[in-house]
Amino acid sequence: MNSSLLKNPIKIYELVTSKSEYGTITTSYELKYETKAHVMFDSENPVVSEGEVFFPIDRTFVVRAYVPVVETDQIEWNNKMWKILSIKKNDFYNNIEIRCTVVNK
């Protein structure tokens, strides 16, 4: 992989679940790793759902193969949180392609 493409700083947050003394389970995200990535803009084709047209926002982040990322993590980039849809490891280029969609809060 061409390292000059890794220009965009991203933060990877891992899902942490905790159980209180009363049995309540809470989930939160804690910072796990910071790195730089190449961001590819996927097409934003219109989708019709229940009679409503909307444009999903998807991105693909390409990082080095040693970055510890799993499907339950989330990525912060450009002041937005991104939910991981799929992770594809590419041994030929020694990188990981992470397909994500924006999290609406």
C-alpha positions as CSV (number, residue, x, y, z in Angstrom):
1,M,0.0,0.0,0.0
2,N,1.2,3.5,-0.8
3,S,1.8,5.1,2.6
4,S,1.3,8.6,1.2
5,L,-2.4,7.8,0.9
6,L,-2.7,7.5,4.7
7,K,-3.5,11.2,5.4
8,N,-6.7,11.2,7.5
9,P,-6.4,10.7,11.2
10,I,-9.0,8.4,12.7
11,K,-9.8,7.1,16.2
12,I,-11.0,3.6,16.8
13,Y,-13.4,3.1,19.8
14,E,-14.1,-0.4,21.3
15,L,-17.4,-1.4,22.8
16,V,-17.2,-1.8,26.6
17,T,-20.0,-3.4,28.5
18,S,-20.2,-3.2,32.3
19,K,-22.6,-4.6,34.8
20,S,-23.6,-2.7,37.9
21,E,-24.1,-4.3,41.3
22,Y,-27.9,-4.2,40.6
23,G,-27.6,-6.2,37.4
24,T,-28.0,-3.3,35.0
25,I,-25.8,-3.7,31.8
26,T,-24.5,-0.5,30.3
27,T,-22.5,-0.2,27.0
28,S,-20.2,2.6,26.1
29,Y,-17.3,3.2,23.7
30,E,-13.7,3.8,24.9
31,L,-10.8,5.0,22.8
32,K,-8.8,1.9,21.6
33,Y,-6.4,3.1,18.9
34,E,-5.4,6.1,16.9
35,T,-4.0,5.9,13.4
36,K,-4.1,7.4,9.9
37,A,-6.2,6.0,7.1
38,H,-7.0,6.4,3.4
39,V,-10.7,7.3,3.1
40,M,-12.6,6.2,0.0
41,F,-16.0,7.8,-0.7
42,D,-18.5,5.1,-1.7
43,S,-21.4,6.0,-4.0
44,E,-24.4,7.6,-2.4
45,N,-27.2,6.1,-4.5
46,P,-30.7,6.9,-3.4
47,V,-32.6,4.2,-1.5
48,V,-36.3,3.9,-1.2
49,S,-37.5,2.6,2.1
50,E,-41.2,2.6,3.1
51,G,-42.0,5.2,0.5
52,E,-39.3,7.5,1.6
53,V,-36.1,8.3,-0.4
54,F,-32.9,8.8,1.5
55,F,-29.2,8.8,0.7
56,P,-27.1,6.5,2.9
57,I,-23.6,7.8,3.7
58,D,-21.0,5.0,3.4
59,R,-17.2,5.2,3.5
60,T,-14.4,2.8,3.3
61,F,-11.3,3.3,5.5
62,V,-8.1,1.6,4.5
63,V,-5.6,1.1,7.3
64,R,-2.4,-1.0,7.8
65,A,-2.8,-4.7,8.6
66,Y,-1.5,-4.3,12.2
67,V,-4.4,-2.0,13.3
68,P,-6.5,-3.9,15.9
69,V,-10.1,-3.5,14.7
70,V,-13.1,-5.7,15.0
71,E,-16.7,-5.5,13.8
72,T,-18.1,-4.2,17.2
73,D,-15.8,-1.2,17.1
74,Q,-16.7,2.3,15.9
75,I,-14.5,4.8,14.1
76,E,-14.4,8.6,14.7
77,W,-13.5,10.6,11.6
78,N,-14.3,14.1,10.6
79,N,-16.2,14.7,13.9
80,K,-18.7,11.9,13.1
81,M,-19.0,8.3,14.4
82,W,-19.0,5.5,11.9
83,K,-20.4,2.0,12.5
84,I,-18.4,-0.8,11.0
85,L,-20.3,-2.9,8.4
86,S,-17.5,-5.2,7.2
87,I,-13.8,-5.8,7.5
88,K,-11.8,-7.2,4.7
89,K,-8.1,-8.1,5.1
90,N,-6.0,-7.8,2.0
91,D,-2.7,-9.8,2.4
92,F,-1.4,-8.8,-1.0
93,Y,-1.4,-5.1,-0.1
94,N,-0.9,-5.7,3.7
95,N,-3.9,-3.6,4.7
96,I,-7.4,-3.8,6.0
97,E,-10.5,-2.3,4.3
98,I,-13.2,-1.2,6.7
99,R,-16.6,-0.4,5.2
100,C,-18.6,1.9,7.4
101,T,-21.8,3.9,7.6
102,V,-22.5,7.0,9.5
103,V,-24.1,6.8,13.0
104,N,-27.0,9.2,13.4
105,K,-27.4,10.5,16.9
